[in-house]
């Protein structure tokens, strides 16, 4: 292989070898401009994979040819999904700076491709594995023991306060680079052996126990019959919770499942925020990719209702996704649903073209029921079922340890005209 080329494999096991269940998919080739600035990239499937493999990304159709990314992108969507987001990138940069103090020959700056390669192989999101020669990238362990949560929380807290030691940065770089998003997270191994994401308190949370409230949303979702990952709460510093959510891109035996974000499924470019795409549009995407579209459309319809009824304003296309198993692509379990006391924050997706994302109304969801293969009565029944769960928000919050004062603070997220409307639908 020439310099800069990276072998791409799909792994279904937990080991680092190339044995049963680990297959080479093809070759990723980056193109740089000015140091490590990624200008473009291309991908080529291996002939054997084309014969009996699966399409790893919407922008990489199966075929024996070299595929170049579109002008508005630098990496194919599958690789963008496997790369770290804000939190992971910050840690990789911090650890690189630490290493460069020892080895000045290292490059002064890192780029997008370095972030992709810097994620721990064992915990990289989805099924893709990257290799140069005989070396898997990256070789970091990528996971901590569940009982190391206190150490993780304290190291992350010091990092946010710009008080982290070199040991803190090295440790976080090892266990916390692969989970997406801007909030601090780390990979942990539960007592049952499952790989999980530990979602940590954030220095900007103020007096809101954000992860405990996310647990409330997950509990309400499960009660409404929606698909959620297995999760648990662990206590953290000053009574704040750590939400430990099992990774849905891993199977019971550690097999790796492919992952595709809704953003990638839409084919959005690197600088497209997806604001023009609506949930009605997403119904078409589910129809296109899901091997069980009727079930996944019904599921998504309920999730949209939940998003509105708990005032989840952190609502963007990276917070929805698909997983690929032996059956094909299916909607992933629900994740990143956070009740918010702030209204009028326009970081939400429109339900349809007539919806105001700063003041969403569930009537718009009923209006597009046909796009989700639902009749009007079915649509209203799903909304009513979700509302019947959400109406119990306060008792669920109390059971999860949220104090009265904080429940009063978040009441505005739940007790709304939309809830009243949904209960009467």
BELQUI-V291747 format. One record per run of one state. SS is the DSSP state (H for helix, E for strand, L for the rest). FROM is the first residue (numbers start at 1). TO is the last residue. Records with the same first field share a line. If there is no record, write none. Layout:
SS->FROM-TO  FROM-TO
//
This chain:
L->1-4  12-21  33-37  46-46  53-65  69-76  83-85  101-111  119-120  124-127  133-134  138-143  161-165  176-184  190-194  200-209  224-227  229-230  236-236  240-240  247-249  251-255  257-257  267-278  290-292  310-311  313-316  320-320  326-327  332-333  335-338  340-361  368-368  373-375  391-392  400-403  415-416  424-425
E->5-11  22-32  38-45  66-68  128-132  135-137  144-145  185-189  195-199  228-228  231-235  241-246  250-250  256-256  258-261  312-312  321-325  328-331  334-334  339-339
H->47-52  77-82  86-100  112-118  121-123  146-160  166-175  210-223  237-239  262-266  279-289  293-309  317-319  362-367  369-372  376-390  393-399  404-414  417-423
//
